[in-house]
Amino acid sequence: SSGINAEWPLRPGISFADTKADMRNLKTTVEEERANLKTSVEEKMTNLMTSVEEDMADLKASPREVMIVSGEEEAGEAGCARVCSGTTGRGTTNWFDYGSTRVKLSVDISDCGFVKVPTITISVEGTGYHWKATGLAAVYRATTTSFFVNVDGPVSGYDPQDGNAESWGWNVEWISVGYIC
């Protein structure tokens, strides 16, 4: 005959009706576990969101020594001001030739976590000839994560291109002040 015999045991000693009941029980257990897991995840998400909101409130309420009087964009929360500084590093800064006598450099400030374009002050430091160069304090195309520096060669015979800027130890020292929330 065709079809399944409802009386035929699927497992030795277990009837079809018992197997069907076991399947219903398993389905119920899986559905209950799924509901419990969903509830657990929702509770954890709620707790996490509450914790983040509390941390943000604490950050905004904490006394700060940094005050931003003005900036390029609309002001953020006073408690969200941050000072962040760094260097491109002596002996690790890779300048790129630009134009006929200039070098340029992109500086990554993404670790600062700014949400608005910060105010950036720079200086080029090195072991030679940078004191004669121009553009040492000029910041170009500042964003929340980076800025550019273009430096023009000092005098004839002392061109910073072709690896000279690196051999003279030129690197950018920078300090930025901006908002992180």
N, CA, C and O of each residue as an XYZ file, in Angstrom:
724
protein
N       0.844     -1.176      0.000
C       0.000      0.000      0.000
C       0.876      1.221      0.000
O       2.043      1.150      0.387
N       0.322      2.367     -0.437
C       1.097      3.603     -0.477
C       0.842      4.400      0.792
O      -0.191      4.228      1.439
N       1.783      5.276      1.151
C       1.627      6.107      2.344
C       2.261      5.459      3.553
O       2.803      4.356      3.483
N       2.180      6.180      4.679
C       2.798      5.701      5.912
C       1.744      5.005      6.751
O       0.622      5.489      6.902
N       2.118      3.884      7.282
C       1.235      3.155      8.177
C       1.336      3.809      9.548
O       2.398      3.795     10.170
N       0.228      4.383     10.019
C       0.223      5.100     11.283
C       0.548      4.206     12.461
O       0.932      4.702     13.520
N       0.405      2.925     12.305
C       0.680      2.005     13.398
C       2.112      1.484     13.363
O       2.586      0.862     14.313
N       2.807      1.756     12.221
C       4.157      1.229     12.079
C       5.113      1.995     12.990
O       5.126      3.225     12.940
N       5.898      1.337     13.803
C       6.799      2.068     14.708
C       7.963      2.703     13.944
O       8.664      2.035     13.185
N       8.155      4.031     14.166
C       9.277      4.736     13.554
C      10.567      4.419     14.305
O      11.655      4.404     13.728
N      10.425      4.171     15.576
C      11.548      3.739     16.399
C      11.090      2.470     17.109
O       9.938      2.389     17.533
N      11.919      1.533     17.239
C      11.486      0.293     17.886
C      10.899      0.563     19.267
O      11.520      1.220     20.102
N       9.713      0.056     19.489
C       9.053      0.180     20.786
C       8.317      1.487     20.968
O       7.677      1.672     22.004
N       8.373      2.424     19.998
C       7.707      3.723     20.099
C       6.644      3.779     19.015
O       6.917      3.519     17.843
N       5.465      4.111     19.411
C       4.373      4.179     18.433
C       4.418      5.497     17.674
O       5.078      6.455     18.078
N       3.707      5.510     16.583
C       3.582      6.728     15.770
C       2.968      7.851     16.597
O       3.414      8.995     16.500
N       1.970      7.557     17.397
C       1.296      8.560     18.236
C       2.274      9.148     19.251
O       2.263     10.353     19.502
N       3.130      8.283     19.840
C       4.121      8.781     20.796
C       5.149      9.679     20.098
O       5.555     10.703     20.647
N       5.562      9.299     18.903
C       6.520     10.096     18.135
C       5.915     11.451     17.786
O       6.580     12.484     17.869
N       4.647     11.429     17.395
C       3.945     12.675     17.070
C       3.862     13.574     18.305
O       4.058     14.785     18.204
N       3.578     13.001     19.446
C       3.506     13.763     20.701
C       4.879     14.327     21.060
O       4.995     15.470     21.503
N       5.930     13.504     20.862
C       7.299     13.980     21.121
C       7.636     15.169     20.230
O       8.277     16.117     20.684
N       7.219     15.132     18.984
C       7.480     16.233     18.045
C       6.748     17.502     18.474
O       7.299     18.600     18.405
N       5.486     17.337     18.924
C       4.732     18.507     19.420
C       5.428     19.109     20.639
O       5.557     20.328     20.749
N       5.876     18.246     21.552
C       6.581     18.721     22.748
C       7.883     19.432     22.376
O       8.225     20.463     22.955
N       8.597     18.873     21.414
C       9.842     19.503     20.958
C       9.564     20.866     20.343
O      10.285     21.828     20.608
N       8.535     20.951     19.535
C       8.165     22.224     18.914
C       7.822     23.257     19.985
O       8.243     24.410     19.896
N       7.065     22.849     20.987
C       6.699     23.757     22.084
C       7.947     24.226     22.825
O       8.086     25.408     23.140
N       8.854     23.287     23.100
C      10.100     23.640     23.805
C      10.932     24.628     22.992
O      11.451     25.597     23.545
N      11.066     24.396     21.695
C      11.833     25.291     20.824
C      11.192     26.675     20.803
O      11.893     27.683     20.887
N       9.870     26.732     20.692
C       9.176     28.024     20.670
C       9.365     28.770     21.987
O       9.568     29.984     21.985
N       9.301     28.052     23.120
C       9.513     28.679     24.425
C      10.938     29.211     24.549
O      11.148     30.329     25.019
N      11.915     28.413     24.127
C      13.318     28.844     24.183
C      13.554     30.063     23.301
O      14.280     30.982     23.680
N      12.946     30.065     22.141
C      13.065     31.205     21.223
C      12.481     32.471     21.861
O      13.079     33.544     21.778
N      11.328     32.343     22.490
C      10.702     33.484     23.161
C      11.572     33.968     24.321
O      11.732     35.172     24.519
N      12.135     33.024     25.089
C      13.018     33.391     26.202
C      14.264     34.102     25.699
O      14.696     35.095     26.285
N      14.837     33.603     24.626
C      16.028     34.218     24.049
C      15.714     35.627     23.560
O      16.488     36.554     23.799
N      14.584     35.792     22.877
C      14.189     37.111     22.390
C      14.023     38.073     23.559
O      14.488     39.211     23.495
N      13.367     37.628     24.621
C      13.176     38.469     25.805
C      14.524     38.835     26.420
O      14.737     39.980     26.818
N      15.431     37.863     26.497
C      16.757     38.101     27.060
C      17.533     39.129     26.233
O      18.152     40.035     26.792
N      17.501     38.992     24.925
C      18.202     39.935     24.049
C      17.590     41.326     24.183
O      18.319     42.315     24.262
N      16.273     41.412     24.209
C      15.607     42.709     24.356
C      15.976     43.366     25.679
O      16.210     44.574     25.723
N      16.032     42.580     26.770
C      16.424     43.121     28.076
C      17.859     43.626     28.042
O      18.147     44.701     28.568
N      18.763     42.864     27.429
C      20.160     43.284     27.342
C      20.306     44.551     26.510
O      21.099     45.427     26.855
N      19.553     44.661     25.421
C      19.599     45.872     24.589
C      19.084     47.076     25.374
O      19.666     48.159     25.306
N      18.003     46.892     26.112
C      17.457     47.979     26.932
C      18.476     48.416     27.978
O      18.693     49.611     28.179
N      19.103     47.445     28.643
C      20.120     47.771     29.653
C      21.311     48.499     29.032
O      21.834     49.448     29.616
N      21.735     48.059     27.859
C      22.854     48.699     27.170
C      22.503     50.136     26.797
O      23.300     51.048     27.015
N      21.320     50.337     26.240
C      20.895     51.693     25.854
C      20.816     52.599     27.088
O      21.225     53.759     27.036
N      20.296     52.071     28.185
C      20.219     52.846     29.426
C      21.621     53.208     29.900
O      21.868     54.341     30.312
N      22.530     52.252     29.843
C      23.902     52.494     30.265
C      24.576     53.562     29.407
O      25.262     54.438     29.933
N      24.386     53.494     28.093
C      24.965     54.492     27.192
C      24.377     55.874     27.495
O      25.113     56.859     27.562
N      23.071     55.947     27.676
C      22.430     57.230     27.984
C      22.949     57.804     29.298
O      23.179     59.009     29.401
N      23.135     56.944     30.305
C      23.670     57.401     31.592
C      25.108     57.888     31.439
O      25.482     58.914     32.007
N      25.917     57.151     30.669
C      27.305     57.565     30.443
C      27.364     58.909     29.717
O      28.178     59.766     30.058
N      26.501     59.089     28.718
C      26.463     60.363     27.985
C      26.048     61.499     28.917
O      26.624     62.586     28.863
N      25.060     61.255     29.767
C      24.624     62.283     30.716
C      25.756     62.632     31.683
O      25.981     63.805     31.982
N      26.467     61.610     32.171
C      27.603     61.857     33.062
C      28.691     62.655     32.355
O      29.258     63.584     32.929
N      28.981     62.292     31.113
C      30.001     62.995     30.336
C      29.618     64.457     30.148
O      30.444     65.352     30.329
N      28.367     64.691     29.784
C      27.904     66.060     29.553
C      27.890     66.877     30.842
O      28.108     68.088     30.805
N      27.638     66.232     31.979
C      27.549     66.935     33.254
C      28.899     67.109     33.942
O      29.025     67.916     34.863
N      29.915     66.355     33.500
C      31.203     66.407     34.187
C      31.894     67.752     33.932
O      31.815     68.310     32.838
N      32.569     68.255     34.962
C      33.285     69.526     34.784
C      34.440     69.344     33.804
O      35.131     68.326     33.827
N      34.636     70.322     32.960
C      35.690     70.258     31.958
C      36.598     71.476     32.071
O      36.171     72.571     32.436
N      37.840     71.249     31.751
C      38.795     72.338     31.705
C      38.886     72.915     30.295
O      39.544     73.934     30.087
N      38.233     72.275     29.326
C      38.304     72.714     27.941
C      37.065     73.529     27.613
O      35.938     73.095     27.850
N      37.288     74.710     27.067
C      36.173     75.535     26.626
C      36.441     75.934     25.182
O      37.498     76.481     24.867
N      35.490     75.661     24.316
C      35.609     76.064     22.922
C      34.768     77.314     22.746
O      33.543     77.267     22.855
N      35.426     78.430     22.472
C      34.747     79.707     22.361
C      34.081     79.864     21.000
O      32.984     80.414     20.903
N      34.738     79.383     19.952
C      34.157     79.452     18.612
C      34.791     78.371     17.746
O      35.855     77.836     18.058
N      34.108     78.071     16.652
C      34.616     77.054     15.740
C      34.013     77.246     14.366
O      33.228     78.170     14.148
N      34.373     76.384     13.446
C      33.890     76.474     12.075
C      32.445     76.014     11.929
O      31.757     76.414     10.989
N      31.982     75.175     12.854
C      30.628     74.637     12.794
C      29.862     75.051     14.044
O      30.432     75.628     14.971
N      28.569     74.752     14.062
C      27.737     75.030     15.225
C      28.325     74.321     16.442
O      28.813     73.195     16.350
N      28.269     75.004     17.581
C      28.855     74.461     18.805
C      28.152     73.177     19.233
O      26.962     72.988     18.981
N      28.910     72.300     19.883
C      28.363     71.079     20.459
C      28.129     71.277     21.945
O      28.167     72.403     22.441
N      27.890     70.199     22.644
C      27.692     70.247     24.088
C      29.009     70.614     24.771
O      30.060     70.076     24.420
N      28.959     71.521     25.738
C      30.175     71.972     26.427
C      30.926     70.801     27.060
O      32.157     70.774     27.049
N      30.193     69.838     27.608
C      30.824     68.689     28.255
C      31.428     67.704     27.280
O      32.035     66.715     27.691
N      31.270     67.962     25.990
C      31.770     67.036     24.972
C      33.038     67.550     24.299
O      33.463     66.997     23.284
N      33.646     68.595     24.845
C      34.868     69.143     24.256
C      36.047     68.230     24.564
O      36.153     67.676     25.659
N      36.924     68.084     23.586
C      38.105     67.227     23.769
C      39.319     67.896     23.154
O      39.237     68.529     22.101
N      40.444     67.743     23.832
C      41.740     68.118     23.277
C      42.422     66.817     22.877
O      42.490     65.872     23.663
N      42.918     66.778     21.667
C      43.581     65.574     21.163
C      44.823     66.030     20.402
O      44.755     66.974     19.614
N      45.937     65.376     20.627
C      47.167     65.797     19.961
C      47.968     64.585     19.505
O      47.704     63.449     19.901
N      48.951     64.863     18.662
C      49.789     63.784     18.189
C      50.911     64.275     17.301
O      51.129     65.475     17.138
N      51.607     63.322     16.740
C      52.702     63.599     15.831
C      52.681     62.542     14.727
O      52.230     61.416     14.936
N      53.168     62.919     13.572
C      53.292     61.923     12.505
C      54.563     61.105     12.709
O      54.745     60.070     12.067
N      55.430     61.557     13.586
C      56.575     60.768     14.009
C      57.872     61.048     13.274
O      57.918     61.083     12.045
N      58.915     61.244     14.046
C      60.247     61.410     13.473
C      60.680     60.108     12.827
O      60.620     59.046     13.447
N      61.103     60.191     11.614
C      61.586     59.012     10.910
C      60.493     58.092     10.378
O      60.792     57.084      9.738
N      59.228     58.427     10.634
C      58.136     57.578     10.138
C      57.153     58.353      9.274
O      56.141     57.801      8.843
N      57.435     59.620      9.015
C      56.534     60.447      8.207
C      56.917     60.332      6.744
O      58.065     60.577      6.374
N      55.958     59.959      5.913
C      56.204     59.806      4.479
C      55.539     60.944      3.711
O      54.329     60.937      3.484
N      56.336     61.902      3.323
C      55.853     63.044      2.556
C      55.705     62.647      1.089
O      56.412     61.769      0.592
N      54.774     63.310      0.409
C      54.570     63.062     -1.016
C      54.931     64.315     -1.794
O      54.525     65.419     -1.431
N      55.703     64.139     -2.877
C      56.067     65.273     -3.724
C      54.806     65.863     -4.329
O      53.894     65.146     -4.741
N      54.776     67.211     -4.373
C      53.588     67.920     -4.841
C      54.046     69.201     -5.520
O      54.738     70.018     -4.913
N      53.661     69.377     -6.774
C      54.132     70.562     -7.498
C      55.626     70.452     -7.777
O      56.184     69.355     -7.830
N      56.261     71.605     -7.953
C      57.674     71.572     -8.332
C      58.632     71.574     -7.144
O      59.724     71.014     -7.235
N      58.242     72.190     -6.035
C      59.153     72.253     -4.888
C      58.447     71.967     -3.571
O      58.998     72.244     -2.506
N      57.247     71.423     -3.625
C      56.476     71.206     -2.405
C      56.348     69.726     -2.080
O      56.503     68.850     -2.932
N      56.056     69.491     -0.801
C      55.680     68.159     -0.340
C      54.364     68.300      0.409
O      54.049     69.359      0.951
N      53.603     67.214      0.427
C      52.332     67.262      1.145
C      52.167     65.991      1.947
O      52.829     64.980      1.709
N      51.254     66.076      2.915
C      51.065     64.983      3.844
C      49.619     64.969      4.320
O      49.049     66.018      4.620
N      49.038     63.801      4.389
C      47.718     63.629      4.993
C      47.936     63.141      6.419
O      48.687     62.193      6.650
N      47.278     63.791      7.372
C      47.438     63.437      8.782
C      46.125     62.850      9.296
O      45.073     63.481      9.197
N      46.193     61.655      9.836
C      45.018     60.950     10.349
C      44.769     61.339     11.802
O      45.639     61.161     12.654
N      43.569     61.876     12.087
C      43.188     62.207     13.460
C      41.922     61.443     13.868
O      41.235     61.833     14.812
N      41.624     60.372     13.163
C      40.370     59.638     13.397
C      40.273     59.059     14.810
O      39.165     58.898     15.323
N      41.390     58.746     15.447
C      41.340     58.203     16.806
C      40.820     59.212     17.830
O      40.457     58.828     18.942
N      40.781     60.497     17.468
C      40.279     61.522     18.388
C      38.769     61.401     18.601
O      38.265     61.788     19.655
N      38.052     60.878     17.632
C      36.610     60.681     17.778
C      35.762     61.927     17.608
O      34.651     61.992     18.133
N      36.264     62.911     16.887
C      35.488     64.142     16.704
C      34.243     63.902     15.863
O      34.259     63.112     14.920
N      33.155     64.601     16.220
C      31.916     64.540     15.438
C      31.682     65.837     14.670
O      30.794     65.912     13.820
N      32.473     66.846     14.972
C      32.470     68.115     14.239
C      33.921     68.442     13.904
O      34.831     68.003     14.608
N      34.145     69.201     12.847
C      35.512     69.542     12.439
C      36.176     70.339     13.564
O      35.669     71.388     13.961
N      37.300     69.851     14.074
C      37.973     70.527     15.181
C      38.834     71.702     14.707
O      39.086     71.865     13.513
N      39.272     72.502     15.658
C      40.271     73.529     15.401
C      41.628     72.839     15.540
O      41.904     72.180     16.543
N      42.474     73.002     14.513
C      43.746     72.274     14.480
C      44.899     73.266     14.378
O      44.878     74.180     13.554
N      45.890     73.076     15.217
C      47.109     73.879     15.173
C      48.261     72.914     14.918
O      48.347     71.854     15.538
N      49.150     73.296     13.992
C      50.255     72.402     13.643
C      51.585     73.137     13.646
O      51.654     74.366     13.620
N      52.619     72.341     13.678
C      53.977     72.834     13.497
C      54.766     71.705     12.841
O      54.555     70.532     13.147
N      55.672     72.065     11.940
C      56.546     71.059     11.336
C      57.846     71.065     12.121
O      58.467     72.112     12.306
N      58.243     69.908     12.573
C      59.446     69.732     13.363
C      60.414     68.909     12.538
O      59.979     68.107     11.712
N      61.696     69.080     12.730
C      62.684     68.308     11.995
C      64.094     68.627     12.428
O      64.319     69.330     13.414
N      65.056     68.091     11.662
C      66.465     68.310     12.002
C      67.151     69.277     11.052
O      68.315     69.621     11.259
N      66.449     69.723     10.011
C      67.106     70.651      9.115
C      66.199     71.273      8.079
O      65.299     70.631      7.537
N      66.460     72.543      7.820
C      65.895     73.332      6.723
C      64.399     73.633      6.838
O      63.882     74.417      6.042
N      63.701     73.053      7.779
C      62.270     73.355      7.898
C      62.046     74.791      8.348
O      60.993     75.359      8.058
N      62.980     75.384      9.030
C      62.824     76.758      9.486
C      62.799     77.742      8.323
O      62.328     78.869      8.480
N      63.296     77.337      7.164
C      63.280     78.203      5.984
C      62.059     77.949      5.092
O      61.786     78.744      4.193
N      61.341     76.884      5.320
C      60.211     76.508      4.466
C      58.984     77.373      4.744
O      58.915     78.060      5.763
N      58.021     77.332      3.831
C      56.761     78.051      4.029
C      55.609     77.051      4.060
O      55.694     75.969      3.480
N      54.530     77.431      4.747
C      53.361     76.569      4.866
C      53.417     75.661      6.073
O      52.627     74.724      6.188
N      54.353     75.933      6.982
C      54.567     75.047      8.118
C      53.403     74.994      9.094
O      53.271     74.022      9.838
N      52.561     76.012      9.108
C      51.439     76.039     10.050
C      50.097     76.075      9.325
O      49.068     76.352      9.942
N      50.098     75.799      8.034
C      48.867     75.869      7.246
C      48.177     74.511      7.200
O      48.767     73.510      6.792
N      46.911     74.496      7.626
C      46.099     73.282      7.620
C      45.167     73.356      6.417
O      44.506     74.371      6.202
N      45.115     72.294      5.642
C      44.248     72.236      4.464
C      43.216     71.124      4.635
O      43.506     70.080      5.218
N      42.038     71.353      4.134
C      40.953     70.364      4.044
C      40.752     69.573      5.337
O      40.753     68.342      5.328
N      40.579     70.291      6.442
C      40.345     69.629      7.724
C      38.960     68.974      7.744
O      37.979     69.562      7.289
N      38.895     67.763      8.272
C      37.639     67.045      8.491
C      37.667     66.511      9.924
O      38.593     66.803     10.681
N      36.671     65.745     10.284
C      36.651     65.144     11.621
C      37.690     64.032     11.768
O      37.985     63.599     12.881
N      38.243     63.572     10.642
C      39.162     62.432     10.703
C      40.556     62.686     10.135
O      41.451     61.863     10.321
N      40.756     63.814      9.447
C      42.076     64.050      8.845
C      42.239     65.502      8.426
O      41.288     66.283      8.427
N      43.478     65.844      8.064
C      43.774     67.139      7.452
C      45.039     66.981      6.612
O      45.763     65.994      6.737
N      45.293     67.970      5.756
C      46.478     67.955      4.897
C      47.407     69.095      5.259
O      46.978     70.136      5.758
N      48.700     68.879      4.997
C      49.736     69.897      5.163
C      50.518     69.949      3.859
O      50.939     68.916      3.339
N      50.712     71.158      3.332
C      51.547     71.367      2.140
C      52.693     72.279      2.546
O      52.464     73.369      3.069
N      53.923     71.842      2.308
C      55.088     72.648      2.678
C      55.905     72.912      1.421
O      56.226     71.994      0.667
N      56.238     74.190      1.210
C      57.031     74.594      0.056
C      58.493     74.634      0.466
O      58.834     75.052      1.573
N      59.360     74.189     -0.453
C      60.793     74.104     -0.188
C      61.396     75.415      0.241
O      60.942     76.483     -0.170
N      62.432     75.336      1.076
C      63.015     76.538      1.656
C      63.759     77.430      0.659
O      63.366     78.579      0.458
N      64.780     76.943      0.059
C      65.576     77.756     -0.868
C      66.129     76.840     -1.941
O      66.138     75.619     -1.786
N      66.582     77.427     -3.016
C      67.171     76.659     -4.104
C      68.295     75.783     -3.555
O      69.133     76.228     -2.771
N      68.285     74.557     -3.983
C      69.314     73.627     -3.521
C      68.889     72.832     -2.302
O      69.534     71.845     -1.949
N      67.819     73.245     -1.662
C      67.311     72.543     -0.485
C      65.848     72.177     -0.700
O      64.976     72.576      0.071
N      65.598     71.426     -1.739
C      64.250     71.010     -2.126
C      63.813     69.847     -1.240
O      64.554     68.872     -1.115
N      62.624     69.920     -0.616
C      62.183     68.841      0.271
C      61.723     67.578     -0.466
O      61.435     66.556      0.156
N      61.660     67.663     -1.804
C      61.193     66.509     -2.561
C      62.259     65.422     -2.648
O      63.380     65.568     -2.161
N      61.861     64.329     -3.286
C      62.765     63.193     -3.526
C      63.359     62.619     -2.239
O      64.516     62.199     -2.215
N      62.555     62.606     -1.165
C      62.994     61.989      0.087
C      63.769     62.892      1.020
O      64.144     62.477      2.116
N      64.019     64.145      0.594
C      64.779     65.042      1.468
C      64.017     65.380      2.751
O      64.615     65.436      3.826
N      62.703     65.604      2.649
C      61.919     65.924      3.851
C      62.062     64.805      4.886
O      62.182     65.066      6.083
N      62.047     63.571      4.416
C      62.223     62.444      5.330
C      63.639     62.428      5.910
O      63.819     62.192      7.104
N      64.637     62.676      5.068
C      66.017     62.634      5.576
C      66.286     63.781      6.557
O      67.162     63.675      7.415
N      65.539     64.862      6.426
C      65.669     65.981      7.364
C      64.773     65.792      8.590
O      64.707     66.674      9.446
N      64.093     64.667      8.680
C      63.269     64.354      9.848
C      61.999     65.168      9.980
O      61.439     65.270     11.071
N      61.532     65.754      8.877
C      60.319     66.572      8.964
C      59.137     65.712      9.393
O      58.896     64.640      8.839
N      58.415     66.197     10.379
C      57.183     65.554     10.830
C      56.248     66.615     11.364
O      56.681     67.719     11.697
N      54.980     66.293     11.450
C      53.973     67.264     11.875
C      53.570     66.977     13.320
O      53.153     65.869     13.658
N      53.702     67.992     14.154
C      53.218     67.961     15.534
C      51.881     68.704     15.498
O      51.809     69.804     14.950
N      50.841     68.137     16.061
C      49.527     68.770     15.960
C      48.745     68.664     17.271
O      48.941     67.759     18.083
N      47.864     69.623     17.428
C      46.928     69.619     18.560
C      45.581     70.065     18.005
O      45.501     71.024     17.238
N      44.536     69.368     18.396
C      43.212     69.698     17.904
C      42.238     69.764     19.075
O      42.369     69.047     20.066
N      41.254     70.655     18.923
C      40.237     70.830     19.954
C      38.890     70.780     19.253
O      38.645     71.533     18.311
N      38.012     69.889     19.715
C      36.716     69.765     19.067
C      35.738     69.000     19.930
O      36.000     68.705     21.096
N      34.600     68.685     19.325
C      33.526     68.001     20.046
C      33.482     66.517     19.691
O      33.673     66.126     18.540
N      33.220     65.696     20.726
C      33.110     64.254     20.515
C      31.680     63.761     20.671
O      31.423     62.567     20.518
N      30.753     64.648     20.971
C      29.340     64.281     21.050
C      28.479     65.513     20.857
O      27.252     65.420     20.889
